[in-house]
């Protein structure tokens, strides 16, 4: 069982992938995947070398057919001739025969249980008797055994890679579109590998939805433990997108698991050049590694908390915080006595602004402010306190004064280790108090979890906002030689820190701060981006876009840019932009609309999982997508 409060790497077996060992006491390995055609030896070699030069420890290439699989031999030979020993992984979908060939030339072969033997998805509800289901499992075993024997003979490792977007109709018929179905799809294959004593395995479970991804991995570990399996895990948020959103989304999902010691190798899937993924992944691993060897956090889990299937913690709503409200964002005024500047008109605005001990001369209508308690009391005593939208915040030493101040909402800053009798009694008698949970511990997640679990055990239902201070400045010397910018470092750290807290259902708000020169807008929008990545608050259009690979059937990046520009103002809309059908239709379950490569320069459009237009010429497809969205919105407004 995972220790919620004290960081420790999950104990896994070691998988040998060529010269690379994954799992055990080895560091978390960083990898990426080429976007070139595997038929193009020169392009694939050049891109692989760029990935490796950036720090990639394993390179994956798509192998749609035997021709591509066989060409891995030439690609590998060219890389070895250039002095690169980095192992290659062949990516196989739909054709088990290709996996047999790829195992001859690659150090690792990825197979997808959703389409290795099961037929292509129709998204139809099928009915299976127990006997029919058992026969299908036997068919998988019969086909998998020759592949296992080839891998044993050639010392080829295997990645069992399950994607939420490519679950088979068979699995869907019994388990539905659920984390439990994802886990069982994986376990079916693992049981066969274990039966035939093949252990060089790495497992990946990916989804574009971070909640599904994290919950599925947690469940998988529990199921493996029951059956005596300890295989290493590969982590990734598939179809994460590009730019800031892709980085934040990846850090939320991957960070939530790495923070619990889960994960032996990772990929940050960005719709960018694959070498751009490596510095992001490497930074995440380094940041989480800082938690090793921290001081013990003596805490106990709340008795009603379910790590595998967490639900949002039940709280009493205080104003618009807690209860059934979406999590809030609190921002900080940077300079004393300066007017508070809120985000530009096209960006979401913070729900609350902390102004230290001085209210701005001009209050923004409708904006809520947080003021130091002593300044609040002074203004109230003078009769100069505004009638509404200003609320006091108390440090821990001022707990005795909370009952003396009249306000419908109060904030109390707490750290784990505060004498429990004092603060728990206060919270029980003052349901109007919102807890601001912060930590300076080496393992901030552990301490912040510990405080909330302490409250849960005591039956205290006050809402909790998680606050964290960071220190990032453009003048930092480390940034000068790093491919990670100051802003990216802040975003990755904050997203990784908050990921598990959101997945645990503990988050009623975020308050990010930075001691440096990042702009207020950057800090605020990072908080909103983190909440959206955790599926807690939708504030802008979300794009589920694949990183591209040799299977991509159209100009992916140009298309993403065109779609984003045309739809950027459509708050809460989710659009999937997928290079091919491997995950395309399946990920439409988590998107309102899908734009999926159907053939060379041909596009099919989806409304969720339903294909509504097929084989549109690429040059016309974006306009067709926009027309579809416009038509649906017109129909909805009429209704």
Backbone torsions as a table, in degrees:
resi	resn	phi	psi	omega
1	UNK	NA	138.4	179.6
2	UNK	-66.4	135.5	172.1
3	UNK	-81.4	113.8	-175.4
4	UNK	-66.8	-22.1	-167.8
5	UNK	-114.6	-19.1	-176.4
6	UNK	-125.9	122.4	-174.9
7	UNK	-71.6	129.6	174.0
8	UNK	-155.5	134.1	178.6
9	UNK	-62.6	135.7	172.7
10	UNK	-60.3	137.0	179.3
11	UNK	-78.7	117.9	179.0
12	UNK	-127.1	160.7	173.2
13	UNK	-74.3	167.4	-179.5
14	UNK	-99.6	130.7	174.4
15	UNK	-109.2	131.5	-178.3
16	UNK	-95.1	120.0	178.3
17	UNK	-122.6	92.6	-173.7
18	UNK	58.4	-126.6	179.5
19	UNK	-85.0	-0.7	-175.0
20	UNK	-103.8	130.6	173.5
21	UNK	-104.5	132.6	-178.8
22	UNK	-120.0	134.3	179.5
23	UNK	95.6	-172.8	-176.8
24	UNK	63.7	-134.9	179.6
25	UNK	-91.9	5.3	179.9
26	UNK	-70.6	152.3	177.1
27	UNK	-63.0	160.3	175.4
28	UNK	-65.1	120.1	-176.2
29	UNK	-82.8	147.4	-176.7
30	UNK	-114.7	133.0	-177.1
31	UNK	-143.5	170.8	176.5
32	UNK	-151.3	-177.2	-177.3
33	UNK	-135.1	139.7	179.4
34	UNK	-70.1	154.6	174.2
35	UNK	-108.7	-0.5	-179.0
36	UNK	-79.6	163.2	170.7
37	UNK	-70.3	129.9	-179.7
38	UNK	-69.0	-15.1	172.7
39	UNK	-71.4	-24.1	-177.9
40	UNK	-91.0	93.5	-174.6
41	UNK	-59.2	-48.9	-175.5
42	UNK	-61.2	-49.6	-178.5
43	UNK	-63.3	-39.8	-178.9
44	UNK	-67.5	-39.9	177.8
45	UNK	-64.4	-46.9	-177.8
46	UNK	-62.0	-43.9	-179.9
47	UNK	-69.9	-38.5	176.3
48	UNK	-59.1	-41.4	180.0
49	UNK	-67.1	-34.7	176.2
50	UNK	-66.3	-39.1	176.9
51	UNK	-62.1	-46.9	-178.3
52	UNK	-65.7	-43.5	179.4
53	UNK	-62.2	-29.0	178.2
54	UNK	-78.2	-10.5	179.4
55	UNK	118.8	3.9	178.5
56	UNK	-66.0	132.9	-176.7
57	UNK	-102.6	-7.6	176.7
58	UNK	-154.3	141.0	-178.5
59	UNK	-122.4	129.4	179.1
60	UNK	-107.2	139.5	178.2
61	UNK	-129.7	141.9	178.8
62	UNK	-75.3	144.2	176.8
63	UNK	-133.7	88.3	-178.1
64	UNK	-69.1	-32.6	-176.5
65	UNK	-142.5	179.5	-178.5
66	UNK	-63.0	-33.0	-179.2
67	UNK	-60.7	-47.0	179.0
68	UNK	-65.5	-39.5	179.2
69	UNK	-62.8	-42.6	179.7
70	UNK	-66.8	-30.3	-179.4
71	UNK	-72.4	-13.3	174.3
72	UNK	-58.2	-30.1	178.4
73	UNK	-60.7	-45.0	-179.7
74	UNK	-70.5	-40.9	178.8
75	UNK	-61.3	-45.2	179.3
76	UNK	-62.6	-43.5	-179.3
77	UNK	-61.7	-41.6	179.3
78	UNK	-65.0	-41.1	178.7
79	UNK	-64.6	-43.3	-179.8
80	UNK	-65.4	-37.4	177.9
81	UNK	-63.9	-30.3	178.2
82	UNK	-85.1	2.5	176.6
83	UNK	92.4	10.9	-179.6
84	UNK	-98.6	124.9	179.3
85	UNK	-105.9	4.3	-178.1
86	UNK	-57.4	129.7	-178.6
87	UNK	-69.5	154.0	178.9
88	UNK	-111.0	145.3	176.8
89	UNK	-119.9	127.2	177.0
90	UNK	-88.4	132.9	-179.2
91	UNK	-102.7	116.3	-172.7
92	UNK	-118.6	132.8	173.7
93	UNK	-137.2	142.5	168.9
94	UNK	73.6	-21.7	-174.9
95	UNK	-131.1	100.0	-177.7
96	UNK	-62.9	-28.7	179.4
97	UNK	-62.6	-32.5	178.5
98	UNK	-65.3	-36.7	178.4
99	UNK	-61.5	-38.7	178.5
100	UNK	-61.2	-40.5	179.4
101	UNK	-71.7	-45.3	-177.6
102	UNK	-60.4	-33.8	-179.2
103	UNK	-63.8	-16.2	178.0
104	UNK	-78.5	-25.3	-168.6
105	UNK	-123.1	-17.8	179.7
106	UNK	-106.1	151.9	177.8
107	UNK	-74.8	-20.4	177.8
108	UNK	-147.8	146.5	176.2
109	UNK	-123.4	127.5	175.3
110	UNK	-94.1	126.4	172.1
111	UNK	-118.8	147.4	-178.1
112	UNK	-108.6	110.4	-179.1
113	UNK	-53.8	-26.9	-178.1
114	UNK	-67.6	-21.4	-177.5
115	UNK	-142.2	16.8	-179.7
116	UNK	-72.1	-46.4	177.8
117	UNK	-122.9	-39.9	178.8
118	UNK	-56.7	145.9	179.5
119	UNK	-68.9	167.4	179.1
120	UNK	-58.6	147.6	-175.6
121	UNK	-70.3	138.8	173.6
122	UNK	-113.3	-9.8	-176.5
123	UNK	59.3	29.4	174.3
124	UNK	-98.8	147.6	177.5
125	UNK	-79.6	115.4	-179.7
126	UNK	-106.2	152.4	178.7
127	UNK	-113.2	129.7	178.7
128	UNK	-124.8	131.6	166.7
129	UNK	-75.2	167.1	178.0
130	UNK	-60.1	-38.1	-179.9
131	UNK	-66.5	-42.9	178.4
132	UNK	-64.0	-40.7	179.4
133	UNK	-63.8	-41.8	178.8
134	UNK	-63.9	-37.9	178.1
135	UNK	-64.6	-36.8	177.9
136	UNK	-65.9	-39.0	177.6
137	UNK	-65.3	-38.4	178.0
138	UNK	-65.4	-37.2	178.2
139	UNK	-62.9	-38.9	176.9
140	UNK	-63.9	-45.5	-179.8
141	UNK	-61.2	-44.9	-179.1
142	UNK	-60.3	-38.1	179.8
143	UNK	-79.4	-29.2	-176.9
144	UNK	-76.4	-29.7	-174.8
145	UNK	-59.6	-47.1	177.1
146	UNK	-58.3	-37.9	177.4
147	UNK	-63.3	-43.4	178.5
148	UNK	-60.0	-42.9	-179.1
149	UNK	-64.7	-39.4	176.9
150	UNK	-62.8	-44.5	-179.7
151	UNK	-63.6	-38.9	176.6
152	UNK	-62.5	-44.8	-176.9
153	UNK	-64.9	-37.9	-174.8
154	UNK	-102.5	8.6	178.9
155	UNK	54.7	44.5	-179.7
156	UNK	-98.5	128.5	177.0
157	UNK	-79.8	164.3	-178.6
158	UNK	-129.2	135.7	168.5
159	UNK	-107.2	119.6	172.2
160	UNK	-89.5	102.2	-172.3
161	UNK	-112.5	107.2	-179.9
162	UNK	-98.1	129.4	174.7
163	UNK	-112.3	135.0	176.2
164	UNK	-53.3	-34.4	-176.4
165	UNK	-80.2	-3.0	-177.6
166	UNK	-132.1	33.0	172.9
167	UNK	-65.9	142.2	-178.6
168	UNK	-73.7	157.8	174.5
169	UNK	-58.9	-32.8	-179.8
170	UNK	-62.9	-49.5	178.6
171	UNK	-63.7	-43.6	-179.5
172	UNK	-60.3	-34.4	-177.8
173	UNK	-65.5	-30.3	-176.4
174	UNK	-100.0	-34.1	-173.1
175	UNK	-115.6	-13.3	-176.8
176	UNK	73.1	-174.2	-179.6
177	UNK	-84.3	71.4	-170.0
178	UNK	-132.4	159.5	171.9
179	UNK	-57.7	-35.0	178.5
180	UNK	-61.9	-38.3	176.8
181	UNK	-66.9	-41.1	177.3
182	UNK	-59.4	-45.6	-178.6
183	UNK	-64.5	-44.9	-179.5
184	UNK	-65.0	-36.6	176.4
185	UNK	-57.0	-38.7	178.0
186	UNK	-73.7	-46.6	-175.4
187	UNK	-62.5	-34.8	177.3
188	UNK	-53.6	-43.7	-179.0
189	UNK	-75.0	-39.9	-179.1
190	UNK	-62.8	-37.5	178.8
191	UNK	-62.3	-36.8	178.8
192	UNK	-68.9	-45.8	177.9
193	UNK	-59.3	-41.9	179.4
194	UNK	-65.7	-40.5	180.0
195	UNK	-57.2	-39.3	-178.1
196	UNK	-98.2	17.2	170.9
197	UNK	57.0	44.8	173.9
198	UNK	-109.0	120.9	-172.1
199	UNK	-116.9	-7.8	-179.4
200	UNK	-80.5	74.8	-173.0
201	UNK	-126.2	141.5	167.1
202	UNK	-122.9	141.0	-177.5
203	UNK	-114.3	138.4	170.4
204	UNK	-130.8	138.4	171.0
205	UNK	-127.4	116.9	-175.1
206	UNK	-126.7	152.5	174.5
207	UNK	-155.0	154.7	173.9
208	UNK	-76.5	-21.1	176.9
209	UNK	-89.3	115.0	-175.6
210	UNK	-62.3	-34.7	-179.8
211	UNK	-64.7	-45.6	178.6
212	UNK	-63.6	-42.9	-178.6
213	UNK	-61.7	-49.8	-177.3
214	UNK	-66.0	-46.1	-178.5
215	UNK	-63.4	-38.8	-179.4
216	UNK	-64.6	-42.5	179.4
217	UNK	-65.5	-42.9	177.2
218	UNK	-58.1	-45.9	179.7
219	UNK	-64.4	-40.1	-179.8
220	UNK	-60.0	-44.9	-179.3
221	UNK	-60.6	-42.2	179.1
222	UNK	-62.6	-42.0	179.6
223	UNK	-67.8	-41.1	178.5
224	UNK	-63.0	-41.0	179.6
225	UNK	-59.6	-39.7	179.1
226	UNK	-60.4	-32.7	-174.8
227	UNK	-106.4	16.3	174.0
228	UNK	69.2	32.3	179.4
229	UNK	-109.6	139.3	-177.2
230	UNK	-138.4	37.8	-176.4
231	UNK	-65.1	148.7	175.5
232	UNK	-67.6	156.2	-174.2
233	UNK	-119.0	137.7	171.6
234	UNK	-102.2	132.6	-176.3
235	UNK	-113.5	145.2	173.6
236	UNK	-175.7	148.3	170.6
237	UNK	-99.2	109.2	-175.7
238	UNK	-74.4	151.8	178.6
239	UNK	54.8	40.0	-176.0
240	UNK	-69.1	-26.4	180.0
241	UNK	105.8	-152.8	-176.9
242	UNK	-131.4	175.7	173.1
243	UNK	58.1	-151.6	-176.7
244	UNK	-60.8	-43.5	-177.4
245	UNK	-61.4	-42.5	179.6
246	UNK	-64.7	-39.4	179.9
247	UNK	-69.1	-44.7	179.8
248	UNK	-64.2	-45.6	-179.3
249	UNK	-60.9	-44.4	178.4
250	UNK	-63.2	-43.2	-178.4
251	UNK	-66.4	-34.3	177.3
252	UNK	-63.2	-52.0	-176.4
253	UNK	-71.6	-51.9	-179.6
254	UNK	-66.1	-43.2	-178.9
255	UNK	-62.0	-37.1	179.3
256	UNK	-59.6	-36.5	-179.2
257	UNK	-84.5	-44.3	177.3
258	UNK	-57.5	-36.9	-179.2
259	UNK	-63.7	-23.9	176.1
260	UNK	-96.0	13.6	178.2
261	UNK	78.8	13.5	-177.2
262	UNK	-99.4	131.5	176.4
263	UNK	121.3	129.3	-179.3
264	UNK	-118.0	-16.1	175.5
265	UNK	-156.5	147.0	-176.3
266	UNK	-138.0	156.4	168.2
267	UNK	-136.1	132.6	172.4
268	UNK	-96.5	106.1	-172.9
269	UNK	-84.9	101.3	-178.4
270	UNK	-115.1	145.0	176.3
271	UNK	-80.6	60.1	-177.5
272	UNK	-143.8	179.6	173.7
273	UNK	-56.2	135.0	-173.0
274	UNK	-59.8	-30.2	178.8
275	UNK	-65.0	-20.2	177.0
276	UNK	-70.4	-19.3	-179.5
277	UNK	-73.4	-30.9	-170.0
278	UNK	-64.2	-50.7	-179.4
279	UNK	-59.4	-34.4	179.7
280	UNK	-65.8	-48.5	179.8
281	UNK	-62.5	-43.4	-179.0
282	UNK	-63.1	-40.3	180.0
283	UNK	-63.7	-41.9	179.1
284	UNK	-60.1	-45.9	-178.7
285	UNK	-64.0	-40.5	179.0
286	UNK	-64.5	-41.7	-177.5
287	UNK	-64.0	-45.6	179.6
288	UNK	-67.4	-33.4	-178.3
289	UNK	-62.4	-22.2	179.1
290	UNK	-61.3	-18.4	-176.4
291	UNK	-79.9	-11.0	-177.8
292	UNK	-61.3	138.3	175.0
293	UNK	73.0	22.8	-177.8
294	UNK	-74.8	162.7	176.3
295	UNK	-62.9	141.1	-176.7
296	UNK	-59.8	138.0	174.0
297	UNK	-107.6	105.3	-177.1
298	UNK	-80.8	98.3	-176.2
299	UNK	-144.4	160.8	178.1
300	UNK	-126.7	144.2	179.9
301	UNK	-71.0	143.5	174.9
302	UNK	-61.0	139.8	-172.7
303	UNK	-64.8	-24.3	-178.7
304	UNK	-97.3	4.9	-177.2
305	UNK	-85.4	132.0	179.0
306	UNK	-116.6	104.0	-177.1
307	UNK	-62.6	-35.0	-176.6
308	UNK	-78.1	-34.0	-178.7
309	UNK	-134.3	63.9	-175.4
310	UNK	-70.1	145.4	172.4
311	UNK	-117.9	160.9	-178.9
312	UNK	-62.0	132.7	177.7
313	UNK	-58.6	133.1	179.6
314	UNK	-76.7	123.5	-179.9
315	UNK	-132.3	161.1	172.5
316	UNK	-87.3	128.5	-179.2
317	UNK	-67.3	130.6	172.0
318	UNK	-115.4	104.4	-170.9
319	UNK	60.0	-125.0	179.6
320	UNK	-100.7	20.4	179.7
321	UNK	-114.0	130.7	179.2
322	UNK	82.2	-168.1	-176.3
323	UNK	62.6	-130.8	178.8
324	UNK	-96.3	4.4	-178.7
325	UNK	-71.9	149.7	173.0
326	UNK	-68.0	151.8	179.3
327	UNK	-59.0	143.6	-178.7
328	UNK	-93.5	166.0	173.6
329	UNK	-120.0	127.3	175.5
330	UNK	-108.2	136.1	178.3
331	UNK	-118.5	166.7	-177.8
332	UNK	-119.9	134.5	171.3
333	UNK	-71.4	128.6	-172.5
334	UNK	-72.7	-45.1	-173.7
335	UNK	-122.5	135.3	178.7
336	UNK	-60.7	142.3	174.0
337	UNK	66.5	15.0	176.0
338	UNK	-104.8	142.1	177.9
339	UNK	-56.3	139.9	179.7
340	UNK	-75.6	124.5	178.0
341	UNK	-102.3	120.2	177.6
342	UNK	-93.4	172.0	-175.9
343	UNK	-58.9	157.3	177.2
344	UNK	-62.3	165.8	-169.8
345	UNK	-60.7	-30.6	-177.3
346	UNK	-89.3	7.0	178.5
347	UNK	-116.4	149.7	176.0
348	UNK	-64.9	145.6	-176.8
349	UNK	-100.3	145.3	178.7
350	UNK	-60.7	145.5	-179.4
351	UNK	-73.9	-33.5	179.7
352	UNK	-137.0	147.4	175.1
353	UNK	-124.8	123.1	176.3
354	UNK	-83.2	126.3	-173.4
355	UNK	-116.8	22.6	-179.2
356	UNK	59.2	-124.1	-175.6
357	UNK	-110.5	13.1	-176.4
358	UNK	-137.6	119.6	174.0
359	UNK	-72.6	141.7	175.3
360	UNK	-64.0	151.7	-179.5
361	UNK	-62.8	-36.3	179.0
362	UNK	-112.7	110.1	178.2
363	UNK	-84.1	136.0	178.1
364	UNK	-77.2	128.0	-177.7
365	UNK	-58.4	128.7	178.7
366	UNK	85.0	-13.5	-179.9
367	UNK	-78.4	137.8	178.1
368	UNK	-98.0	141.4	-175.5
369	UNK	-124.7	149.4	175.1
370	UNK	-116.9	128.2	-173.7
371	UNK	-125.6	140.9	176.0
372	UNK	-50.9	139.7	-171.4
373	UNK	-59.4	-39.5	-178.0
374	UNK	-66.3	-39.1	176.2
375	UNK	-68.1	-36.4	177.8
376	UNK	-61.6	-46.6	179.5
377	UNK	-62.3	-42.3	-178.9
378	UNK	-61.6	-45.4	178.9
379	UNK	-64.7	-39.6	179.4
380	UNK	-64.0	-41.5	179.6
381	UNK	-62.8	-38.2	-179.9
382	UNK	-80.5	-7.6	-176.5
383	UNK	74.4	21.5	-177.1
384	UNK	-106.0	8.0	-178.7
385	UNK	-79.0	129.9	175.9
386	UNK	-56.8	152.5	-174.7
387	UNK	-65.6	-33.1	-179.1
388	UNK	-148.4	173.1	174.6
389	UNK	68.4	16.7	172.9
390	UNK	-128.2	128.1	-172.7
391	UNK	-133.8	144.4	-176.8
392	UNK	-84.9	151.0	173.7
393	UNK	-123.2	135.5	-174.3
394	UNK	-116.3	135.8	168.1
395	UNK	-77.9	167.6	-177.8
396	UNK	-56.4	-43.4	-179.0
397	UNK	-61.0	-19.0	-177.5
398	UNK	-93.2	12.1	-179.9
399	UNK	-52.6	-41.9	179.9
400	UNK	-59.8	-20.3	-176.7
401	UNK	-89.6	-9.4	-174.7
402	UNK	-59.5	-40.8	-178.4
403	UNK	-70.1	-15.0	-178.0
404	UNK	-89.2	-9.4	-175.6
405	UNK	-105.6	130.9	178.4
406	UNK	-91.1	118.7	175.9
407	UNK	-166.4	141.3	-179.4
408	UNK	-72.4	-14.8	179.0
409	UNK	-145.1	134.2	176.8
410	UNK	-134.8	151.2	178.4
411	UNK	-115.5	138.3	179.5
412	UNK	-129.4	122.6	179.0
413	UNK	-83.7	124.2	-178.0
414	UNK	-133.0	146.8	169.5
415	UNK	-121.9	153.9	174.5
416	UNK	-64.6	137.3	-176.8
417	UNK	108.2	-13.3	172.7
418	UNK	-61.5	134.5	-179.8
419	UNK	-47.9	120.0	-170.2
420	UNK	-65.3	-37.7	-177.8
421	UNK	-58.8	-38.9	-176.9
422	UNK	-69.8	-53.6	-172.3
423	UNK	-79.4	-32.1	178.8
424	UNK	-67.6	-39.7	176.1
425	UNK	-61.9	-42.5	178.5
426	UNK	-59.9	-47.4	-177.2
427	UNK	-66.0	-36.0	179.5
428	UNK	-65.7	-36.9	-178.5
429	UNK	-86.8	-13.0	-176.7
430	UNK	-129.7	78.9	178.5
431	UNK	-65.9	-11.7	178.8
432	UNK	-79.7	0.5	-177.1
433	UNK	-91.2	129.9	171.5
434	UNK	-99.5	126.0	179.8
435	UNK	-81.7	129.6	171.5
436	UNK	-103.5	105.4	-174.1
437	UNK	-94.2	122.8	180.0
438	UNK	-133.3	169.6	-178.7
439	UNK	-158.7	144.1	170.9
440	UNK	-113.5	11.0	-177.1
441	UNK	-70.3	154.6	176.1
442	UNK	-59.0	-32.5	174.9
443	UNK	-113.2	80.4	-175.7
444	UNK	-59.0	-40.6	-179.8
445	UNK	-56.5	-45.7	-178.5
446	UNK	-59.2	-46.2	179.5
447	UNK	-66.5	-41.6	-178.7
448	UNK	-67.7	-40.2	172.4
449	UNK	-59.0	-44.6	-175.1
450	UNK	-59.5	-43.0	-179.7
451	UNK	-62.5	-46.4	-178.2
452	UNK	-66.9	-38.5	177.5
453	UNK	-65.8	-34.6	174.7
454	UNK	-62.3	-42.2	177.3
455	UNK	-65.4	-40.1	179.7
456	UNK	-62.8	-44.5	179.8
457	UNK	-61.5	-35.5	-179.1
458	UNK	-82.1	-3.4	-179.8
459	UNK	75.5	20.0	-179.5
460	UNK	-87.0	131.0	-172.2
461	UNK	-117.3	21.4	175.5
462	UNK	-65.1	143.6	176.6
463	UNK	-65.9	156.5	-179.4
464	UNK	-127.2	127.0	171.0
465	UNK	-106.3	129.3	178.8
466	UNK	-91.6	124.0	-178.4
467	UNK	-116.0	142.5	178.9
468	UNK	-150.8	135.8	176.9
469	UNK	-100.5	135.0	176.6
470	UNK	-120.5	166.1	-178.7
471	UNK	-132.5	92.6	-178.8
472	UNK	-134.6	128.5	179.7
473	UNK	-138.6	145.4	177.9
474	UNK	-65.3	-16.7	178.4
475	UNK	-84.3	-5.3	179.6
476	UNK	-61.4	124.5	-177.0
477	UNK	-61.8	-28.8	-179.5
478	UNK	-65.0	-27.7	-177.5
479	UNK	-73.0	-26.0	-174.3
480	UNK	-62.3	-36.1	-178.5
481	UNK	-104.3	4.0	-176.0
482	UNK	-99.9	140.4	174.0
483	UNK	-72.7	-10.3	178.0
484	UNK	-91.4	123.3	179.6
485	UNK	-75.2	166.9	177.6
486	UNK	-58.2	-45.6	179.9
487	UNK	-63.4	-43.6	178.7
488	UNK	-61.8	-42.5	179.1
489	UNK	-59.1	-45.4	178.0
490	UNK	-61.0	-46.3	-177.6
491	UNK	-64.2	-43.4	-179.2
492	UNK	-64.9	-43.8	-179.5
493	UNK	-64.9	-47.4	-178.2
494	UNK	-63.9	-42.7	-179.9
495	UNK	-64.5	-42.3	178.6
496	UNK	-65.3	-39.2	-179.7
497	UNK	-66.2	-38.3	-173.6
498	UNK	-90.4	-14.1	-174.5
499	UNK	-55.3	-56.4	-176.5
500	UNK	-65.1	-35.5	179.1
501	UNK	-62.9	-37.7	176.6
502	UNK	-70.7	-44.7	-178.9
503	UNK	-63.5	-29.9	178.4
504	UNK	-75.5	-9.5	-179.4
505	UNK	79.3	25.3	-173.3
506	UNK	-101.2	-3.8	-164.5
507	UNK	-98.9	115.8	172.8
508	UNK	-104.7	-4.7	178.1
509	UNK	176.6	162.1	177.1
510	UNK	-126.5	142.4	175.7
511	UNK	-136.9	98.5	180.0
512	UNK	-98.3	136.6	178.2
513	UNK	-132.3	156.8	178.7
514	UNK	-144.0	127.4	174.5
515	UNK	-90.7	84.9	-175.5
516	UNK	177.7	-158.1	-172.2
517	UNK	-110.6	21.8	172.3
518	UNK	-67.9	145.4	-178.7
519	UNK	-72.5	155.8	178.0
520	UNK	-60.7	-39.9	178.9
521	UNK	-60.5	-42.6	-179.8
522	UNK	-61.2	-41.3	-178.9
523	UNK	-68.0	-47.3	-179.1
524	UNK	-62.2	-47.0	-176.2
525	UNK	-69.6	-26.5	172.8
526	UNK	-63.5	-42.9	178.1
527	UNK	-60.5	-45.5	177.6
528	UNK	-63.4	-40.6	178.8
529	UNK	-62.2	-38.8	178.5
530	UNK	-65.3	-44.5	179.0
531	UNK	-62.9	-39.2	178.3
532	UNK	-67.8	-41.1	178.8
533	UNK	-62.5	-30.3	176.8
534	UNK	-87.5	7.1	178.5
535	UNK	60.4	33.6	-179.2
536	UNK	-104.8	-23.9	-178.5
537	UNK	-157.9	116.2	-178.9
538	UNK	-93.7	118.6	-176.3
539	UNK	-122.7	-5.4	-178.6
540	UNK	-157.0	175.5	176.2
541	UNK	-65.2	138.7	177.3
542	UNK	-112.2	135.0	-179.0
543	UNK	-115.3	121.3	176.6
544	UNK	-101.5	93.6	-173.6
545	UNK	-122.1	134.7	-176.9
546	UNK	-77.2	159.9	-179.1
547	UNK	-77.6	-11.6	-176.5
548	UNK	85.0	152.6	175.1
549	UNK	-161.3	-168.7	180.0
550	UNK	-65.8	-10.9	177.4
551	UNK	-86.7	-12.9	-174.9
552	UNK	-59.7	133.7	-169.2
553	UNK	-107.3	8.1	178.4
554	UNK	-158.8	176.8	-179.3
555	UNK	-74.2	93.5	-170.4
556	UNK	-65.4	-50.8	-171.9
557	UNK	-68.8	-41.0	176.7
558	UNK	-61.8	-40.7	-179.8
559	UNK	-65.0	-44.3	177.9
560	UNK	-56.9	-45.6	-179.4
561	UNK	-61.2	-43.1	-179.8
562	UNK	-64.7	-44.5	-179.0
563	UNK	-67.1	-41.9	180.0
564	UNK	-62.8	-41.5	-179.7
565	UNK	-64.8	-38.5	-176.3
566	UNK	-79.2	-19.9	-172.8
567	UNK	-122.6	8.0	-170.3
568	UNK	-62.2	-22.4	-178.9
569	UNK	-91.8	4.4	-174.5
570	UNK	-90.0	82.9	-175.2
571	UNK	-55.5	129.0	174.5
572	UNK	83.0	-8.1	-179.9
573	UNK	-76.7	136.6	178.3
574	UNK	-113.2	124.0	-177.8
575	UNK	-122.2	125.1	176.4
576	UNK	-94.2	129.8	179.5
577	UNK	-123.4	101.9	-168.0
578	UNK	-120.3	136.3	-174.8
579	UNK	-72.6	-26.8	-177.4
580	UNK	-155.8	-173.2	-173.6
581	UNK	-88.8	-3.2	-176.0
582	UNK	-55.1	-55.9	176.6
583	UNK	-110.8	-10.5	-172.1
584	UNK	-48.3	-69.4	-177.0
585	UNK	-59.9	-37.3	-178.7
586	UNK	-63.0	-40.0	179.3
587	UNK	-72.6	-11.9	176.7
588	UNK	-65.0	-16.2	175.2
589	UNK	-61.0	-26.5	-178.9
590	UNK	-106.0	11.1	179.9
591	UNK	-129.8	152.4	176.7
592	UNK	-76.8	-35.6	-179.4
593	UNK	-138.7	148.2	178.7
594	UNK	-126.9	139.0	177.6
595	UNK	-120.4	105.4	-165.9
596	UNK	-127.3	131.5	174.7
597	UNK	-63.3	123.6	-177.1
598	UNK	-109.7	-18.6	-180.0
599	UNK	-175.0	174.0	-178.2
600	UNK	-56.4	114.8	179.9
601	UNK	60.3	27.0	176.2
602	UNK	-122.7	141.1	-174.3
603	UNK	-126.0	140.3	169.4
604	UNK	-114.8	141.5	-179.2
605	UNK	-107.3	140.9	-178.1
606	UNK	-123.6	146.0	164.5
607	UNK	-108.8	105.7	-165.8
608	UNK	53.0	-121.8	-177.0
609	UNK	-91.9	-0.5	-173.7
610	UNK	-96.6	122.5	176.8
611	UNK	-74.8	125.0	-177.2
612	UNK	-111.3	-19.8	174.6
613	UNK	-145.8	134.7	-176.8
614	UNK	-116.4	146.4	168.0
615	UNK	53.2	47.7	176.2
616	UNK	-79.6	136.0	174.3
617	UNK	-55.6	137.5	-175.4
618	UNK	-52.9	-39.7	-176.0
619	UNK	-65.6	-18.2	-178.5
620	UNK	-106.9	-9.3	-165.8
621	UNK	-69.0	-39.4	-179.5
622	UNK	-61.5	-43.2	178.6
623	UNK	-62.7	-38.1	177.1
624	UNK	-63.9	-40.4	178.0
625	UNK	-61.9	-47.0	-179.7
626	UNK	-62.9	-39.0	178.3
627	UNK	-64.4	-38.2	178.3
628	UNK	-63.7	-46.2	179.2
629	UNK	-62.4	-44.9	-179.7
630	UNK	-61.4	-43.9	179.8
631	UNK	-62.6	-44.2	-179.9
632	UNK	-63.7	-40.7	-179.7
633	UNK	-67.4	-36.7	177.3
634	UNK	-64.5	-41.8	178.5
635	UNK	-63.7	-42.3	179.2
636	UNK	-63.9	-40.6	-179.6
637	UNK	-68.1	-34.7	177.2
638	UNK	-67.8	-35.7	-179.8
639	UNK	-73.7	NA	NA
